[in-house]
Amino acid sequence: MIKCYYLDNDLISCESDFRRDDSVLVWVDLYKADVLESEKLEKKLKVKLFTEHERKEIETSSKYIENESMVGINLNFVGVEDDGYQKSSVSFILLDKVLITQREKDYKSFIELIEKINKLKLFSGVDLFLNLLETRIDFDADLIEGITDDINTLNRKIAKEQKLERSFLLQISEVRKSSVLIRETLMEKQRIVFSILKSSFFPSLDRQRFLVMNKDIASLLQHSGFNFDRLEFMQNTFIGLVGMEQNKTIKMLTIVTLIFMPPALIASIYGMNFDVMPELKMAYGYPYSILAMLVSSVLIFLFFRWKSWL
C-alpha cells in the first residue's frame, strides 16, 4: 500500500496515489507494499528502494548509506505482539525534501505521526524523519519501563514464594531476551545518530536535536544495562536457591542413610550362619538384636541433633 503526503497551503494531505505534479510531495509511506507498487515509486521518483535482503542485513555499512542525492537508513523497530517482543526492519530514504519509508508493521510511532502531522507542522522529509526517530526513542523508553515493571514483578515473586518452579527461570529468560532485543535496537540507533552527526546532508540547525537524541539513547542504554544486571543477579539467586533445596535433599538422604547403617550392620551380623555364635542360643536373642538396632539409630539421631545437623 502506498500513501503519499502532499503539502498544500501549510497543510499536509494524504492520498493513495501519486499526483502528476509532485513538487509538494513530502512523504511516501510504503506499508506492506508489493512489487508493482515498489517499482511504480522507483520509476516516479527515480530512486532505488532497499531490497528485502538489504533491509535485513546486519552489517553496519548496510545500516547507513549516503551519497550526493540521498541518505538511506535501515533500522529495526521493536513492537509488543502476542508472542512477546518482536523486531521488524524499517527503512528510510531521504531525498531533497522527500522522505520514503518502507515497513511491514504498523508501529505506534507512525500512527502518532500521521495523527499529529499537521499540528506539528512538519513540512519536509528531514522534519518527518526527525520526529519519527524522536518518537521511536520515546517508545523505546516505554518498552524499557515495561521491562523494569516485569523485573520488579519477578523480584517480588522470588522474595515471597517458598518454592520456585522451572517456569520461573523461563520467565527470567524471556524478559532477558526482550531486554537484549531492545538494547540491540538502541545501539543501532546510536550508530545511526553518530553517522548523521558526521553528515553534511542534514541541516546544521538539526544538529542540536541529534545531540539530544544521542544523550537520550545513552541514558536508555544505561537503564537497559542496569535491567540486564538485575536479571543476571535474579537468575543467579534462583539457581542458588535451587542449589540450596537440592543440598537439603541430599543432606537428608545422607543422614537417613547414616542413621540406618548401624542397624543394617547389626542385622547383617546376626544374619551370619556360624555354628559358634553365643547370641543364637539366647532365649531373648531376637529381641536383643532388635533393641540393639533401635538404640544404635537413636544414638546416631541424637548425635546429629547435638551437632545441629538436623
FENUR-V518199 format. One record per residue. RES is the residue in three letters. OMEGA is omega in whole degrees, -180 to 180 (NA if undefined). D_CENTER is the distance of its C-alpha to the mean C-alpha in Angstrom with 1 decimal. Layout:
BEGIN
<<RES	OMEGA	D_CENTER> <RES	OMEGA	D_CENTER>>
END
This chain:
BEGIN
<<MET	178	30.7> <ILE	171	32.1> <LYS	-179	32.3> <CYS	-179	34.6> <TYR	-177	34.8> <TYR	177	38.2> <LEU	179	39.6> <ASP	178	43.0> <ASN	178	44.8> <ASP	175	41.7> <LEU	178	39.8> <ILE	177	37.1> <SER	-178	37.8> <CYS	178	35.7> <GLU	-176	37.4> <SER	179	36.5> <ASP	-179	38.5> <PHE	169	39.9> <ARG	175	43.1> <ARG	178	46.0> <ASP	-178	45.7> <ASP	-178	42.2> <SER	-179	43.4> <VAL	177	41.3> <LEU	180	38.1> <VAL	-176	35.1> <TRP	171	32.1> <VAL	-177	31.6> <ASP	177	28.4> <LEU	-178	27.8> <TYR	-176	25.7> <LYS	-177	25.6> <ALA	176	28.8> <ASP	-176	30.9> <VAL	-178	32.9> <LEU	179	36.0> <GLU	179	34.3> <SER	179	32.7> <GLU	179	36.1> <LYS	179	37.8> <LEU	-179	35.7> <GLU	-180	36.2> <LYS	-177	39.9> <LYS	-175	40.2> <LEU	179	38.4> <LYS	-180	39.2> <VAL	179	35.6> <LYS	180	33.5> <LEU	176	30.2> <PHE	173	27.2> <THR	179	27.2> <GLU	179	24.2> <HIS	-180	24.0> <GLU	-178	24.2> <ARG	-178	21.4> <LYS	-180	19.0> <GLU	-176	20.4> <ILE	-179	18.1> <GLU	-178	21.0> <THR	-179	21.3> <SER	179	24.8> <SER	-178	23.7> <LYS	-178	21.4> <TYR	-180	24.4> <ILE	-178	28.0> <GLU	170	31.0> <ASN	-174	34.7> <GLU	-173	37.7> <SER	-175	37.1> <MET	171	33.4> <VAL	178	29.8> <GLY	-177	27.1> <ILE	176	23.4> <ASN	179	20.4> <LEU	172	17.0> <ASN	175	13.7> <PHE	179	12.9> <VAL	177	9.8> <GLY	179	11.2> <VAL	179	10.9> <GLU	-176	12.8> <ASP	-179	14.5> <ASP	175	12.2> <GLY	-179	8.9> <TYR	179	6.9> <GLN	179	9.0> <LYS	179	10.4> <SER	-177	14.1> <SER	174	16.7> <VAL	-177	19.0> <SER	179	22.1> <PHE	171	24.7> <ILE	180	28.3> <LEU	173	30.5> <LEU	-177	34.2> <ASP	178	36.9> <LYS	-174	36.1> <VAL	174	34.1> <LEU	174	30.3> <ILE	178	29.1> <THR	176	25.7> <GLN	-178	24.4> <ARG	180	21.6> <GLU	-178	20.8> <LYS	-176	19.1> <ASP	-177	20.4> <TYR	-177	18.0> <LYS	180	18.9> <SER	177	19.7> <PHE	180	22.4> <ILE	-179	23.7> <GLU	179	24.2> <LEU	-179	25.9> <ILE	-179	28.2> <GLU	-173	29.2> <LYS	-170	30.1> <ILE	179	31.3> <ASN	179	34.9> <LYS	-179	34.4> <LEU	180	32.5> <LYS	178	35.2> <LEU	-170	33.1> <PHE	178	35.9> <SER	180	34.5> <GLY	179	31.7> <VAL	178	30.6> <ASP	179	30.5> <LEU	180	28.4> <PHE	179	25.9> <LEU	-179	25.7> <ASN	178	25.2> <LEU	-179	22.4> <LEU	178	20.6> <GLU	179	21.2> <THR	-180	20.1> <ARG	178	16.9> <ILE	176	16.1> <ASP	179	17.2> <PHE	174	14.8> <ASP	177	11.8> <ALA	177	13.3> <ASP	179	13.4> <LEU	179	9.7> <ILE	175	9.3> <GLU	177	12.2> <GLY	176	10.8> <ILE	179	8.0> <THR	178	11.1> <ASP	178	13.1> <ASP	179	11.1> <ILE	178	11.5> <ASN	178	15.1> <THR	178	15.7> <LEU	-180	14.7> <ASN	177	16.8> <ARG	-179	19.7> <LYS	-179	19.5> <ILE	179	19.7> <ALA	-174	22.7> <LYS	-172	24.5> <GLU	-179	24.4> <GLN	-177	26.9> <LYS	-179	25.5> <LEU	-178	21.9> <GLU	178	21.2> <ARG	-179	19.1> <SER	179	17.0> <PHE	178	15.8> <LEU	177	14.4> <LEU	177	12.6> <GLN	177	11.1> <ILE	-179	10.0> <SER	-179	8.6> <GLU	179	6.7> <VAL	179	5.3> <ARG	178	4.8> <LYS	179	3.4> <SER	-180	1.2> <SER	178	3.0> <VAL	-179	4.3> <LEU	180	4.5> <ILE	-180	6.0> <ARG	179	7.8> <GLU	-179	9.2> <THR	177	10.6> <LEU	178	12.0> <MET	174	13.7> <GLU	-179	15.1> <LYS	179	16.6> <GLN	178	18.0> <ARG	179	19.8> <ILE	179	21.1> <VAL	176	22.4> <PHE	179	24.1> <SER	-180	25.7> <ILE	-179	26.9> <LEU	179	28.5> <LYS	-175	30.5> <SER	175	31.6> <SER	-178	34.9> <PHE	-175	34.0> <PHE	180	32.6> <PRO	-179	35.1> <SER	179	35.5> <LEU	-179	35.3> <ASP	-176	31.6> <ARG	-179	30.9> <GLN	179	30.4> <ARG	178	27.8> <PHE	177	25.8> <LEU	177	26.3> <VAL	177	25.0> <MET	-180	21.9> <ASN	178	21.4> <LYS	179	21.8> <ASP	180	19.3> <ILE	179	16.6> <ALA	178	17.6> <SER	179	17.4> <LEU	177	13.8> <LEU	177	12.9> <GLN	178	14.9> <HIS	179	13.2> <SER	177	9.7> <GLY	178	11.5> <PHE	177	13.2> <ASN	180	10.2> <PHE	178	9.1> <ASP	178	12.9> <ARG	179	13.1> <LEU	178	10.7> <GLU	179	12.8> <PHE	-180	15.9> <MET	179	15.2> <GLN	178	14.6> <ASN	177	17.8> <THR	179	19.6> <PHE	180	18.9> <ILE	178	20.2> <GLY	179	23.1> <LEU	177	24.0> <VAL	178	24.1> <GLY	178	26.2> <MET	178	28.5> <GLU	178	29.1> <GLN	178	29.9> <ASN	177	32.2> <LYS	-180	34.0> <THR	179	34.6> <ILE	179	35.9> <LYS	180	38.0> <MET	179	39.5> <LEU	179	40.3> <THR	-179	41.9> <ILE	178	44.0> <VAL	179	45.1> <THR	-180	46.1> <LEU	180	48.1> <ILE	-177	49.8> <PHE	177	51.1> <MET	179	52.2> <PRO	177	55.6> <PRO	178	56.6> <ALA	178	55.7> <LEU	180	57.8> <ILE	180	60.7> <ALA	180	60.4> <SER	178	60.5> <ILE	-178	63.5> <TYR	173	65.5> <GLY	178	64.5> <MET	-177	66.5> <ASN	175	69.7> <PHE	179	72.2> <ASP	-177	75.9> <VAL	177	76.2> <MET	-171	73.6> <PRO	-175	75.4> <GLU	-179	72.7> <LEU	-179	73.3> <LYS	-178	76.9> <MET	-180	75.8> <ALA	-179	76.3> <TYR	-179	73.1> <GLY	-179	71.1> <TYR	177	68.4> <PRO	180	67.7> <TYR	-179	67.8> <SER	178	65.1> <ILE	179	62.8> <LEU	179	63.4> <ALA	178	62.7> <MET	179	59.3> <LEU	-179	58.4> <VAL	-180	59.6> <SER	178	57.6> <SER	-179	54.3> <VAL	180	55.0> <LEU	178	55.8> <ILE	180	52.5> <PHE	179	50.6> <LEU	178	52.5> <PHE	178	51.8> <PHE	178	48.1> <ARG	180	48.3> <TRP	179	50.4> <LYS	-178	47.8> <SER	176	45.0> <TRP	178	43.2> <LEU	NA	43.1>>
END
